[in-house]
């Protein structure tokens, strides 16, 4: 939780005026990508969605693995494409 606010602040501190960092935009993006999903997950745990997840946990586990594989594949593809200048 502290990393959401400390990461942009430390980047700004270490790079100072040499690099222009949009501090508030970075914090906003980090909140949307970290805090929002965590908050939604915590709220959903209090509902009957947890029972559905427990009942179909193997399917959800497979879906999580596929999503993670897609993220890694996307990052690799982007790095490979940018590295070749395509």
Biopython code that builds the backbone (N, CA, C, O; Angstrom):
import numpy as np
from Bio.PDB.StructureBuilder import StructureBuilder

atoms = [
    (1, "UNK", "N", (0.833, -1.200, 0.000)),
    (1, "UNK", "CA", (0.000, 0.000, 0.000)),
    (1, "UNK", "C", (0.872, 1.256, 0.000)),
    (1, "UNK", "O", (0.606, 2.216, -0.724)),
    (2, "UNK", "N", (1.896, 1.229, 0.809)),
    (2, "UNK", "CA", (2.777, 2.400, 0.870)),
    (2, "UNK", "C", (3.535, 2.583, -0.439)),
    (2, "UNK", "O", (3.874, 3.705, -0.816)),
    (3, "UNK", "N", (3.800, 1.471, -1.134)),
    (3, "UNK", "CA", (4.542, 1.544, -2.384)),
    (3, "UNK", "C", (3.849, 2.356, -3.460)),
    (3, "UNK", "O", (4.503, 2.925, -4.334)),
    (4, "UNK", "N", (2.518, 2.412, -3.399)),
    (4, "UNK", "CA", (1.763, 3.183, -4.390)),
    (4, "UNK", "C", (2.134, 4.653, -4.316)),
    (4, "UNK", "O", (2.201, 5.336, -5.338)),
    (5, "UNK", "N", (2.374, 5.136, -3.110)),
    (5, "UNK", "CA", (2.710, 6.544, -2.947)),
    (5, "UNK", "C", (4.229, 6.764, -2.887)),
    (5, "UNK", "O", (4.730, 7.809, -3.303)),
    (6, "UNK", "N", (4.946, 5.772, -2.366)),
    (6, "UNK", "CA", (6.385, 5.933, -2.234)),
    (6, "UNK", "C", (7.126, 5.802, -3.560)),
    (6, "UNK", "O", (8.109, 6.507, -3.787)),
    (7, "UNK", "N", (6.671, 4.914, -4.435)),
    (7, "UNK", "CA", (7.373, 4.709, -5.703)),
    (7, "UNK", "C", (7.475, 5.989, -6.523)),
    (7, "UNK", "O", (8.581, 6.369, -6.905)),
    (8, "UNK", "N", (6.363, 6.670, -6.811)),
    (8, "UNK", "CA", (6.508, 7.931, -7.564)),
    (8, "UNK", "C", (7.309, 8.985, -6.802)),
    (8, "UNK", "O", (8.069, 9.742, -7.407)),
    (9, "UNK", "N", (7.144, 9.038, -5.472)),
    (9, "UNK", "CA", (7.880, 10.028, -4.684)),
    (9, "UNK", "C", (9.384, 9.744, -4.716)),
    (9, "UNK", "O", (10.188, 10.667, -4.849)),
    (10, "UNK", "N", (9.765, 8.468, -4.595)),
    (10, "UNK", "CA", (11.182, 8.127, -4.643)),
    (10, "UNK", "C", (11.779, 8.376, -6.025)),
    (10, "UNK", "O", (12.914, 8.841, -6.138)),
    (11, "UNK", "N", (11.019, 8.068, -7.075)),
    (11, "UNK", "CA", (11.499, 8.367, -8.428)),
    (11, "UNK", "C", (11.735, 9.864, -8.599)),
    (11, "UNK", "O", (12.744, 10.285, -9.166)),
    (12, "UNK", "N", (10.805, 10.650, -8.108)),
    (12, "UNK", "CA", (10.931, 12.103, -8.197)),
    (12, "UNK", "C", (12.127, 12.575, -7.381)),
    (12, "UNK", "O", (12.860, 13.468, -7.807)),
    (13, "UNK", "N", (12.326, 11.977, -6.207)),
    (13, "UNK", "CA", (13.429, 12.361, -5.319)),
    (13, "UNK", "C", (14.783, 11.995, -5.938)),
    (13, "UNK", "O", (15.704, 12.812, -5.937)),
    (14, "UNK", "N", (14.908, 10.769, -6.468)),
    (14, "UNK", "CA", (16.190, 10.326, -6.984)),
    (14, "UNK", "C", (16.554, 11.003, -8.310)),
    (14, "UNK", "O", (17.720, 11.321, -8.546)),
    (15, "UNK", "N", (15.573, 11.217, -9.158)),
    (15, "UNK", "CA", (15.873, 11.824, -10.453)),
    (15, "UNK", "C", (15.766, 13.331, -10.423)),
    (15, "UNK", "O", (16.330, 14.011, -11.280)),
    (16, "UNK", "N", (15.054, 13.860, -9.455)),
    (16, "UNK", "CA", (14.953, 15.303, -9.263)),
    (16, "UNK", "C", (14.467, 16.037, -10.488)),
    (16, "UNK", "O", (13.483, 15.646, -11.116)),
    (17, "UNK", "N", (15.164, 17.101, -10.820)),
    (17, "UNK", "CA", (14.742, 17.948, -11.932)),
    (17, "UNK", "C", (15.237, 17.430, -13.277)),
    (17, "UNK", "O", (14.880, 17.976, -14.321)),
    (18, "UNK", "N", (16.058, 16.381, -13.260)),
    (18, "UNK", "CA", (16.581, 15.844, -14.512)),
    (18, "UNK", "C", (15.499, 15.171, -15.345)),
    (18, "UNK", "O", (15.565, 15.156, -16.574)),
    (19, "UNK", "N", (14.503, 14.615, -14.664)),
    (19, "UNK", "CA", (13.439, 13.894, -15.344)),
    (19, "UNK", "C", (12.107, 14.509, -14.953)),
    (19, "UNK", "O", (11.857, 14.779, -13.778)),
    (20, "UNK", "N", (11.265, 14.726, -15.934)),
    (20, "UNK", "CA", (9.941, 15.262, -15.667)),
    (20, "UNK", "C", (8.984, 14.105, -15.395)),
    (20, "UNK", "O", (8.675, 13.325, -16.296)),
    (21, "UNK", "N", (8.517, 13.995, -14.154)),
    (21, "UNK", "CA", (7.610, 12.915, -13.772)),
    (21, "UNK", "C", (6.250, 13.486, -13.391)),
    (21, "UNK", "O", (6.165, 14.371, -12.540)),
    (22, "UNK", "N", (5.200, 12.992, -14.010)),
    (22, "UNK", "CA", (3.855, 13.422, -13.624)),
    (22, "UNK", "C", (3.426, 12.674, -12.357)),
    (22, "UNK", "O", (2.790, 11.622, -12.438)),
    (23, "UNK", "N", (3.774, 13.220, -11.194)),
    (23, "UNK", "CA", (3.586, 12.542, -9.913)),
    (23, "UNK", "C", (2.141, 12.123, -9.688)),
    (23, "UNK", "O", (1.879, 10.955, -9.398)),
    (24, "UNK", "N", (1.204, 13.048, -9.815)),
    (24, "UNK", "CA", (-0.199, 12.721, -9.549)),
    (24, "UNK", "C", (-0.754, 11.713, -10.548)),
    (24, "UNK", "O", (-1.551, 10.850, -10.181)),
    (25, "UNK", "N", (-0.343, 11.813, -11.787)),
    (25, "UNK", "CA", (-0.801, 10.854, -12.795)),
    (25, "UNK", "C", (-0.274, 9.457, -12.482)),
    (25, "UNK", "O", (-0.985, 8.470, -12.667)),
    (26, "UNK", "N", (0.979, 9.369, -12.006)),
    (26, "UNK", "CA", (1.544, 8.074, -11.642)),
    (26, "UNK", "C", (0.806, 7.459, -10.463)),
    (26, "UNK", "O", (0.503, 6.266, -10.467)),
    (27, "UNK", "N", (0.516, 8.272, -9.454)),
    (27, "UNK", "CA", (-0.215, 7.774, -8.281)),
    (27, "UNK", "C", (-1.606, 7.320, -8.703)),
    (27, "UNK", "O", (-2.078, 6.277, -8.251)),
    (28, "UNK", "N", (-2.262, 8.083, -9.555)),
    (28, "UNK", "CA", (-3.602, 7.729, -10.022)),
    (28, "UNK", "C", (-3.592, 6.391, -10.770)),
    (28, "UNK", "O", (-4.449, 5.540, -10.531)),
    (29, "UNK", "N", (-2.639, 6.206, -11.662)),
    (29, "UNK", "CA", (-2.551, 4.952, -12.415)),
    (29, "UNK", "C", (-2.265, 3.773, -11.492)),
    (29, "UNK", "O", (-2.854, 2.702, -11.642)),
    (30, "UNK", "N", (-1.354, 3.974, -10.535)),
    (30, "UNK", "CA", (-1.054, 2.899, -9.591)),
    (30, "UNK", "C", (-2.264, 2.546, -8.739)),
    (30, "UNK", "O", (-2.511, 1.371, -8.465)),
    (31, "UNK", "N", (-3.014, 3.551, -8.322)),
    (31, "UNK", "CA", (-4.236, 3.290, -7.544)),
    (31, "UNK", "C", (-5.232, 2.493, -8.372)),
    (31, "UNK", "O", (-5.848, 1.554, -7.868)),
    (32, "UNK", "N", (-5.393, 2.858, -9.630)),
    (32, "UNK", "CA", (-6.334, 2.139, -10.491)),
    (32, "UNK", "C", (-5.890, 0.707, -10.751)),
    (32, "UNK", "O", (-6.724, -0.190, -10.872)),
    (33, "UNK", "N", (-4.590, 0.487, -10.839)),
    (33, "UNK", "CA", (-4.106, -0.849, -11.172)),
    (33, "UNK", "C", (-3.877, -1.730, -9.949)),
    (33, "UNK", "O", (-3.806, -2.952, -10.079)),
    (34, "UNK", "N", (-3.758, -1.132, -8.762)),
    (34, "UNK", "CA", (-3.475, -1.918, -7.564)),
    (34, "UNK", "C", (-4.621, -1.821, -6.556)),
    (34, "UNK", "O", (-5.212, -2.837, -6.190)),
    (35, "UNK", "N", (-4.929, -0.633, -6.118)),
    (35, "UNK", "CA", (-5.929, -0.470, -5.057)),
    (35, "UNK", "C", (-7.332, -0.851, -5.489)),
    (35, "UNK", "O", (-8.052, -1.509, -4.738)),
    (36, "UNK", "N", (-7.725, -0.454, -6.665)),
    (36, "UNK", "CA", (-9.083, -0.739, -7.123)),
    (36, "UNK", "C", (-9.356, -2.239, -7.210)),
    (36, "UNK", "O", (-10.367, -2.690, -6.672)),
    (37, "UNK", "N", (-8.498, -3.037, -7.864)),
    (37, "UNK", "CA", (-8.769, -4.481, -7.890)),
    (37, "UNK", "C", (-8.759, -5.126, -6.505)),
    (37, "UNK", "O", (-9.557, -6.023, -6.233)),
    (38, "UNK", "N", (-7.862, -4.676, -5.633)),
    (38, "UNK", "CA", (-7.826, -5.226, -4.274)),
    (38, "UNK", "C", (-9.108, -4.885, -3.529)),
    (38, "UNK", "O", (-9.676, -5.738, -2.848)),
    (39, "UNK", "N", (-9.565, -3.649, -3.652)),
    (39, "UNK", "CA", (-10.796, -3.243, -2.978)),
    (39, "UNK", "C", (-11.999, -4.022, -3.508)),
    (39, "UNK", "O", (-12.840, -4.477, -2.732)),
    (40, "UNK", "N", (-12.076, -4.172, -4.816)),
    (40, "UNK", "CA", (-13.188, -4.931, -5.403)),
    (40, "UNK", "C", (-13.145, -6.376, -4.924)),
    (40, "UNK", "O", (-14.183, -6.951, -4.596)),
    (41, "UNK", "N", (-11.967, -6.963, -4.881)),
    (41, "UNK", "CA", (-11.829, -8.330, -4.403)),
    (41, "UNK", "C", (-12.257, -8.488, -2.959)),
    (41, "UNK", "O", (-12.905, -9.473, -2.604)),
    (42, "UNK", "N", (-11.900, -7.526, -2.128)),
    (42, "UNK", "CA", (-12.297, -7.591, -0.722)),
    (42, "UNK", "C", (-13.804, -7.459, -0.556)),
    (42, "UNK", "O", (-14.400, -8.125, 0.291)),
    (43, "UNK", "N", (-14.414, -6.612, -1.355)),
    (43, "UNK", "CA", (-15.875, -6.457, -1.294)),
    (43, "UNK", "C", (-16.555, -7.734, -1.768)),
    (43, "UNK", "O", (-17.537, -8.175, -1.170)),
    (44, "UNK", "N", (-16.037, -8.330, -2.841)),
    (44, "UNK", "CA", (-16.649, -9.547, -3.381)),
    (44, "UNK", "C", (-16.523, -10.737, -2.429)),
    (44, "UNK", "O", (-17.341, -11.656, -2.479)),
    (45, "UNK", "N", (-15.516, -10.728, -1.568)),
    (45, "UNK", "CA", (-15.373, -11.818, -0.600)),
    (45, "UNK", "C", (-16.541, -11.861, 0.383)),
    (45, "UNK", "O", (-16.844, -12.916, 0.940)),
    (46, "UNK", "N", (-17.188, -10.735, 0.596)),
    (46, "UNK", "CA", (-18.306, -10.659, 1.538)),
    (46, "UNK", "C", (-19.626, -11.100, 0.912)),
    (46, "UNK", "O", (-20.632, -11.210, 1.614)),
    (47, "UNK", "N", (-19.639, -11.353, -0.386)),
    (47, "UNK", "CA", (-20.868, -11.737, -1.077)),
    (47, "UNK", "C", (-20.850, -13.229, -1.389)),
    (47, "UNK", "O", (-19.926, -13.945, -1.003)),
    (48, "UNK", "N", (-21.867, -13.682, -2.082)),
    (48, "UNK", "CA", (-21.925, -15.097, -2.444)),
    (48, "UNK", "C", (-21.008, -15.448, -3.613)),
    (48, "UNK", "O", (-20.957, -16.608, -4.023)),
    (49, "UNK", "N", (-20.295, -14.484, -4.149)),
    (49, "UNK", "CA", (-19.338, -14.738, -5.223)),
    (49, "UNK", "C", (-18.236, -15.675, -4.719)),
    (49, "UNK", "O", (-17.695, -16.479, -5.478)),
    (50, "UNK", "N", (-17.915, -15.558, -3.433)),
    (50, "UNK", "CA", (-16.904, -16.442, -2.855)),
    (50, "UNK", "C", (-17.342, -17.904, -2.947)),
    (50, "UNK", "O", (-16.516, -18.783, -3.196)),
    (51, "UNK", "N", (-18.620, -18.167, -2.751)),
    (51, "UNK", "CA", (-19.127, -19.539, -2.864)),
    (51, "UNK", "C", (-19.015, -20.053, -4.299)),
    (51, "UNK", "O", (-18.658, -21.208, -4.528)),
    (52, "UNK", "N", (-19.321, -19.194, -5.247)),
    (52, "UNK", "CA", (-19.201, -19.570, -6.661)),
    (52, "UNK", "C", (-17.746, -19.871, -6.990)),
    (52, "UNK", "O", (-17.448, -20.839, -7.689)),
    (53, "UNK", "N", (-16.844, -19.039, -6.483)),
    (53, "UNK", "CA", (-15.420, -19.263, -6.724)),
    (53, "UNK", "C", (-14.965, -20.592, -6.113)),
    (53, "UNK", "O", (-14.231, -21.355, -6.741)),
    (54, "UNK", "N", (-15.404, -20.854, -4.897)),
    (54, "UNK", "CA", (-15.013, -22.098, -4.235)),
    (54, "UNK", "C", (-15.526, -23.311, -5.001)),
    (54, "UNK", "O", (-14.829, -24.318, -5.125)),
    (55, "UNK", "N", (-16.740, -23.209, -5.509)),
    (55, "UNK", "CA", (-17.343, -24.317, -6.240)),
    (55, "UNK", "C", (-16.605, -24.598, -7.555)),
    (55, "UNK", "O", (-16.473, -25.755, -7.955)),
    (56, "UNK", "N", (-16.135, -23.565, -8.215)),
    (56, "UNK", "CA", (-15.499, -23.696, -9.530)),
    (56, "UNK", "C", (-14.015, -23.302, -9.470)),
    (56, "UNK", "O", (-13.489, -22.729, -10.424)),
    (57, "UNK", "N", (-13.354, -23.603, -8.372)),
    (57, "UNK", "CA", (-11.984, -23.115, -8.167)),
    (57, "UNK", "C", (-11.007, -23.631, -9.216)),
    (57, "UNK", "O", (-10.086, -22.906, -9.591)),
    (58, "UNK", "N", (-11.177, -24.854, -9.699)),
    (58, "UNK", "CA", (-10.247, -25.372, -10.717)),
    (58, "UNK", "C", (-10.346, -24.582, -12.016)),
    (58, "UNK", "O", (-9.332, -24.312, -12.658)),
    (59, "UNK", "N", (-11.561, -24.214, -12.404)),
    (59, "UNK", "CA", (-11.734, -23.428, -13.628)),
    (59, "UNK", "C", (-11.148, -22.028, -13.458)),
    (59, "UNK", "O", (-10.525, -21.489, -14.373)),
    (60, "UNK", "N", (-11.354, -21.446, -12.274)),
    (60, "UNK", "CA", (-10.797, -20.118, -12.031)),
    (60, "UNK", "C", (-9.272, -20.171, -11.993)),
    (60, "UNK", "O", (-8.604, -19.252, -12.468)),
    (61, "UNK", "N", (-8.721, -21.244, -11.430)),
    (61, "UNK", "CA", (-7.270, -21.383, -11.399)),
    (61, "UNK", "C", (-6.714, -21.456, -12.818)),
    (61, "UNK", "O", (-5.704, -20.821, -13.124)),
    (62, "UNK", "N", (-7.362, -22.220, -13.674)),
    (62, "UNK", "CA", (-6.928, -22.324, -15.071)),
    (62, "UNK", "C", (-7.028, -20.964, -15.769)),
    (62, "UNK", "O", (-6.135, -20.585, -16.527)),
    (63, "UNK", "N", (-8.110, -20.238, -15.511)),
    (63, "UNK", "CA", (-8.286, -18.907, -16.112)),
    (63, "UNK", "C", (-7.187, -17.961, -15.636)),
    (63, "UNK", "O", (-6.663, -17.181, -16.431)),
    (64, "UNK", "N", (-6.833, -18.016, -14.362)),
    (64, "UNK", "CA", (-5.766, -17.173, -13.830)),
    (64, "UNK", "C", (-4.435, -17.493, -14.510)),
    (64, "UNK", "O", (-3.670, -16.590, -14.849)),
    (65, "UNK", "N", (-4.169, -18.772, -14.703)),
    (65, "UNK", "CA", (-2.935, -19.174, -15.364)),
    (65, "UNK", "C", (-2.890, -18.684, -16.808)),
    (65, "UNK", "O", (-1.848, -18.234, -17.284)),
    (66, "UNK", "N", (-4.014, -18.774, -17.496)),
    (66, "UNK", "CA", (-4.061, -18.322, -18.888)),
    (66, "UNK", "C", (-3.892, -16.811, -18.989)),
    (66, "UNK", "O", (-3.210, -16.318, -19.887)),
    (67, "UNK", "N", (-4.511, -16.078, -18.072)),
    (67, "UNK", "CA", (-4.362, -14.619, -18.076)),
    (67, "UNK", "C", (-2.909, -14.244, -17.808)),
    (67, "UNK", "O", (-2.362, -13.366, -18.476)),
    (68, "UNK", "N", (-2.280, -14.904, -16.834)),
    (68, "UNK", "CA", (-0.876, -14.630, -16.539)),
    (68, "UNK", "C", (0.005, -14.963, -17.734)),
    (68, "UNK", "O", (0.916, -14.203, -18.062)),
    (69, "UNK", "N", (-0.253, -16.077, -18.380)),
    (69, "UNK", "CA", (0.489, -16.435, -19.583)),
    (69, "UNK", "C", (0.320, -15.374, -20.666)),
    (69, "UNK", "O", (1.284, -15.018, -21.345)),
    (70, "UNK", "N", (-0.907, -14.868, -20.829)),
    (70, "UNK", "CA", (-1.157, -13.810, -21.806)),
    (70, "UNK", "C", (-0.396, -12.537, -21.489)),
    (70, "UNK", "O", (0.110, -11.873, -22.394)),
    (71, "UNK", "N", (-0.309, -12.189, -20.210)),
    (71, "UNK", "CA", (0.424, -10.982, -19.802)),
    (71, "UNK", "C", (1.907, -11.143, -20.107)),
    (71, "UNK", "O", (2.537, -10.236, -20.652)),
    (72, "UNK", "N", (2.461, -12.295, -19.756)),
    (72, "UNK", "CA", (3.879, -12.541, -20.017)),
    (72, "UNK", "C", (4.141, -12.556, -21.520)),
    (72, "UNK", "O", (5.121, -11.975, -21.987)),
    (73, "UNK", "N", (3.277, -13.213, -22.269)),
    (73, "UNK", "CA", (3.437, -13.267, -23.729)),
    (73, "UNK", "C", (3.382, -11.865, -24.336)),
    (73, "UNK", "O", (4.180, -11.532, -25.213)),
    (74, "UNK", "N", (2.453, -11.057, -23.874)),
    (74, "UNK", "CA", (2.319, -9.690, -24.370)),
    (74, "UNK", "C", (3.578, -8.882, -24.079)),
    (74, "UNK", "O", (4.084, -8.178, -24.953)),
    (75, "UNK", "N", (4.085, -8.983, -22.848)),
    (75, "UNK", "CA", (5.294, -8.241, -22.495)),
    (75, "UNK", "C", (6.481, -8.703, -23.333)),
    (75, "UNK", "O", (7.265, -7.880, -23.806)),
    (76, "UNK", "N", (6.615, -10.009, -23.517)),
    (76, "UNK", "CA", (7.709, -10.539, -24.326)),
    (76, "UNK", "C", (7.587, -10.065, -25.778)),
    (76, "UNK", "O", (8.569, -9.645, -26.390)),
    (77, "UNK", "N", (6.390, -10.136, -26.306)),
    (77, "UNK", "CA", (6.179, -9.729, -27.702)),
    (77, "UNK", "C", (6.481, -8.257, -27.903)),
    (77, "UNK", "O", (7.112, -7.875, -28.889)),
    (78, "UNK", "N", (6.033, -7.435, -26.972)),
    (78, "UNK", "CA", (6.313, -5.998, -27.067)),
    (78, "UNK", "C", (7.804, -5.726, -26.985)),
    (78, "UNK", "O", (8.327, -4.928, -27.763)),
    (79, "UNK", "N", (8.496, -6.372, -26.062)),
    (79, "UNK", "CA", (9.932, -6.156, -25.914)),
    (79, "UNK", "C", (10.669, -6.647, -27.158)),
    (79, "UNK", "O", (11.605, -5.990, -27.614)),
    (80, "UNK", "N", (10.273, -7.770, -27.706)),
    (80, "UNK", "CA", (10.917, -8.313, -28.886)),
    (80, "UNK", "C", (10.697, -7.417, -30.095)),
    (80, "UNK", "O", (11.624, -7.157, -30.862)),
    (81, "UNK", "N", (9.464, -6.944, -30.261)),
    (81, "UNK", "CA", (9.138, -6.088, -31.395)),
    (81, "UNK", "C", (9.854, -4.751, -31.302)),
    (81, "UNK", "O", (10.396, -4.264, -32.294)),
    (82, "UNK", "N", (9.859, -4.153, -30.113)),
    (82, "UNK", "CA", (10.537, -2.866, -29.947)),
    (82, "UNK", "C", (12.046, -3.016, -30.088)),
    (82, "UNK", "O", (12.717, -2.114, -30.590)),
    (83, "UNK", "N", (12.581, -4.153, -29.647)),
    (83, "UNK", "CA", (14.013, -4.389, -29.760)),
    (83, "UNK", "C", (14.465, -4.531, -31.204)),
    (83, "UNK", "O", (15.591, -4.161, -31.536)),
    (84, "UNK", "N", (13.604, -5.059, -32.068)),
    (84, "UNK", "CA", (13.940, -5.212, -33.476)),
    (84, "UNK", "C", (13.589, -3.983, -34.310)),
    (84, "UNK", "O", (13.968, -3.878, -35.476)),
    (85, "UNK", "N", (12.859, -3.057, -33.694)),
    (85, "UNK", "CA", (12.482, -1.862, -34.430)),
    (85, "UNK", "C", (11.417, -2.103, -35.457)),
    (85, "UNK", "O", (11.331, -1.378, -36.448)),
    (86, "UNK", "N", (10.591, -3.121, -35.238)),
    (86, "UNK", "CA", (9.517, -3.429, -36.210)),
    (86, "UNK", "C", (8.314, -2.542, -35.990)),
    (86, "UNK", "O", (7.321, -2.658, -36.709)),
]
sb = StructureBuilder()
sb.init_structure("model")
sb.init_model(0)
sb.init_chain("A")
sb.init_seg("    ")
for serial, (resi, resn, name, xyz) in enumerate(atoms, 1):
    if name == "N":
        sb.init_residue(resn, " ", resi, " ")
    sb.init_atom(name, np.array(xyz, "f"), 0.0, 1.0, " ", f" {name:<3s}", serial, name[0])
structure = sb.get_structure()
